[in-house]
Amino acid sequence: MHVPGYAAPTANAPLEPFSVPRREPGPRDIGIDIAYSGICHSDIHQAREEWFTSIFPMVPGHEIAGVVTTVGSEVTRYQVGDRVGVGCNVGTCGDCANCRRGEQSYCTVHVAATYNGYEMDRTTPTYGGYSTHIIVTEDWVFRIPDSIGLDAAAPLLCAGITCYQPLAEFKAGPGVRVGVVGLGGLGHMGVKLAAAMGAEVTLISHSPHKEEDGYRLGASRFLLSSDKAAMKGAKSSLDLIINTASSLTKLDPYMRLLDFDGTMALVGLPENDVTVSAFTLTGQRRRLTGTNNGGIPQTQEMLDFCGEHGFGSDVEVIPFDYVNEAWDRVVASDVKYRFVLDTATLTS
């Protein structure tokens, strides 16, 4: 079957209406009417081939929220009418060591990305959430708590879990001093999540006008990264830094903010290699690491956590015919803090 959507026909081309092929549901599949699809900066990177060679035509979108419309005969966890989401992946081998420990996003055999990838048969292209409908295997569908609107929930399936994973892995909580670099789609979720976990949160930004929003979202401190004196004065003041910046490559000034045994986790993905001095790392036994989006158990855990605390992403809901302008605004960091496409505005 085919459903309405938007696609990039070639690299760097504007998105345009596209008839999206979808498979017929199998016994373990769920059909979802997509209500909202978030715009992640990685959609733009991939459609513009800024990271690697991509597959075209490309239907982006891996922040998907909607309602179940069909269930296969072997589906056990969902029924028609359930509020659900789909994130960055729609399949992995399920049998490698990482999959068996619930870390499916680190599958060592094959990861079926929600778009710009291939299904588990490794030949059928995947198409993402910039469309009205999607078919996904039950394991890769997540339940959205009733306390979160579907529009605010959509970005949690990437921005939320991408920040939740390092915060959980490195045990953010009361008594832990967490810094978040950047206040964009990822960073604003990092601040919200770390604050909800009970950590003491410092927003680190090069934009002075982000200070007020940082406090509104839960930060207790603001550090202007362009203020060399302030950065020097904050040396060794943090235990954990979540670095969401996608353009930051020189890490030394930020690494020096970490105290003894502190950790910086990279979740932003710059196009160019990052650099850090060996002395910055060895001097206080600091660590530099990176994390991917989370596995199946942790993604549901993150959604439930957000539901318990009653928040989703800060979103600007837009019609589909505004998508190309929205992409330009994302690149210019002109959104607070996630664009979400409303599929009610998408017609065949």
ABEGO torsion letter per residue (X at the ends): XBBBBBBBABBGBBBBBBBBBBBBBBAABBBBBBABBBBBAAAAAAAAGAABBBBOBBBBEABBBBBBABBBAABAABBBGBBBBBBABAEBAGABAAAAAGBAAABAABBBBABGBBBAAGABBBBBABBABBBBBAAABBBBBAABBAAAAAAAAAAAAAAAAAAAAAGBEBGBBBBBBEBBAAAAAAAAAAAAAGBBBBBBBABAAAAAAAAAAGBABBBBAABAAAAAAABGABABBBBABAABABAAAAAAABBBGBBBBBABBBABBBBBBAAAAAAAGBBBBBBBBBBAAAAAAAAAAAAAAGBBBBBBBBBAAAAAAAAAAAAAGBBOABBBBBAAABBX
